[in-house]
Amino acid sequence: MCSCDQCCGWSEEQASVVHNGLRPPWCGRSRRVGSRRHEKLGAHLTKSVGGPMSRSWRRRRETGPVGLRVGRRRVRREPQAPPSMAGNVFGDTLPLAVRYAELLSSAGVERGLLGPREAERIWDRHLLNCAGVASLVPPESVACDVGSGAGLPGLVVAILRPDVRMILLDPLLRRTRFLEECVSELSLPNVAVQRGRAEELAGQLAVDVVLARAVAPLERLATWTLPLLRPGGQLLAMKGDAARAELAGVESALRKLGADHWELLKLSVRDLGQQTFVVRVSVGVPAGVHRRGSRQPGGG
Ligand SMILES: C[S@@+](CC[C@H](N)C(=O)[O-])C[C@H]1O[C@@H](n2cnc3c(N)ncnc32)[C@H](O)[C@@H]1O
């Protein structure tokens, strides 16, 4: 395992295979890691999932970054214009959010990562809806958006919170490719993309916060994600109107999984006329270990 305390505990093998030798941008160690064997293995895996040798890959290389072309067709759907409140929510980062909305509404829709009608409600239903959770993420933390899909809520949080280091996790290659293209297009140094399933990363990933929207029922989500949290970490699960009933039904399961506190939070973006619920589940801190940000006994 990498000894750098910035890299979220990625193993050498994982960093080599998943990122083809690249560590997340914030890792304190050299970005290219691993032996020649690892790099070859990474290249081989890319090839076997329709990578460098495939026609679609060559076409993507030829057509450049995300959003302009799909195959031979040039398709562009007009995204919803940013509502006036978007400026209040995103502040200086609004141009990045606008560009991300364009990418979602063009390539995101064309590649089937969002439904065809989502472009018309990209701000209300996606960007502004996800923005609410950003304020719940503790400062300077490492977060993982599990089941990120097209980057929701992870990319929105990463845009709003440059102090947060964000891992976007999804098992599907076409989604991680889109995410990588967005990260590069938006030049976000605080984001890394990882392909994989949450339940396969227990013991390899240790983060302060897991974010998730529309990924799995709460009990399954907690089973997958609580093992990815550092002591004192928290799961922030964005849920719909049935959140209260769902939480009530899984309390004993949460206890068995090591959760020590859970609560339902209601987020409302001013003027949006929408409510989003977030279930916050915190995992316990073993005796003798101090919560991130807490003072050491006797410390100043
Ligand atoms: C309905 S989509 C939601 C995407 C995004 N969070 C959003 O709100 O638009 C569910 C996502 O979860 C991912 N997913 C499914 N099972 C997963 C698992 N075991 N670990 C991580 N991601 C998973 C899927 O690939 C998909 O991208």
PDBQT file of the ligand as one rigid body, heavy atoms in Angstrom, charges set to zero:
ROOT
HETATM    1  C1  LIG A 401     -28.880   5.469 -11.133  1.00  0.00    +0.000 C 
HETATM    2  S1  LIG A 401     -27.162   5.738 -11.356  1.00  0.00    +0.000 S 
HETATM    3  C2  LIG A 401     -26.937   7.208 -10.395  1.00  0.00    +0.000 C 
HETATM    4  C3  LIG A 401     -25.784   8.013 -10.911  1.00  0.00    +0.000 C 
HETATM    5  C4  LIG A 401     -25.535   9.335 -10.182  1.00  0.00    +0.000 C 
HETATM    6  N1  LIG A 401     -25.163   9.117  -8.794  1.00  0.00    +0.000 N 
HETATM    7  C5  LIG A 401     -26.734  10.251 -10.273  1.00  0.00    +0.000 C 
HETATM    8  O1  LIG A 401     -27.348  10.572  -9.249  1.00  0.00    +0.000 OA
HETATM    9  O2  LIG A 401     -27.069  10.666 -11.394  1.00  0.00    +0.000 OA
HETATM   10  C6  LIG A 401     -26.421   4.484 -10.317  1.00  0.00    +0.000 C 
HETATM   11  C7  LIG A 401     -24.915   4.387 -10.523  1.00  0.00    +0.000 C 
HETATM   12  O3  LIG A 401     -24.400   3.483  -9.551  1.00  0.00    +0.000 OA
HETATM   13  C8  LIG A 401     -23.393   2.699 -10.163  1.00  0.00    +0.000 C 
HETATM   14  N2  LIG A 401     -23.241   1.474  -9.363  1.00  0.00    +0.000 N 
HETATM   15  C9  LIG A 401     -24.047   0.395  -9.348  1.00  0.00    +0.000 A 
HETATM   16  N3  LIG A 401     -23.579  -0.535  -8.505  1.00  0.00    +0.000 NA
HETATM   17  C10 LIG A 401     -22.445  -0.020  -7.953  1.00  0.00    +0.000 A 
HETATM   18  C11 LIG A 401     -21.501  -0.514  -7.011  1.00  0.00    +0.000 A 
HETATM   19  N4  LIG A 401     -21.623  -1.727  -6.464  1.00  0.00    +0.000 N 
HETATM   20  N5  LIG A 401     -20.453   0.270  -6.666  1.00  0.00    +0.000 NA
HETATM   21  C12 LIG A 401     -20.313   1.501  -7.221  1.00  0.00    +0.000 A 
HETATM   22  N6  LIG A 401     -21.183   2.011  -8.123  1.00  0.00    +0.000 NA
HETATM   23  C13 LIG A 401     -22.237   1.257  -8.490  1.00  0.00    +0.000 A 
HETATM   24  C14 LIG A 401     -23.915   2.485 -11.570  1.00  0.00    +0.000 C 
HETATM   25  O4  LIG A 401     -22.896   2.128 -12.500  1.00  0.00    +0.000 OA
HETATM   26  C15 LIG A 401     -24.532   3.837 -11.878  1.00  0.00    +0.000 C 
HETATM   27  O5  LIG A 401     -23.603   4.706 -12.479  1.00  0.00    +0.000 OA
ENDROOT
TORSDOF 0
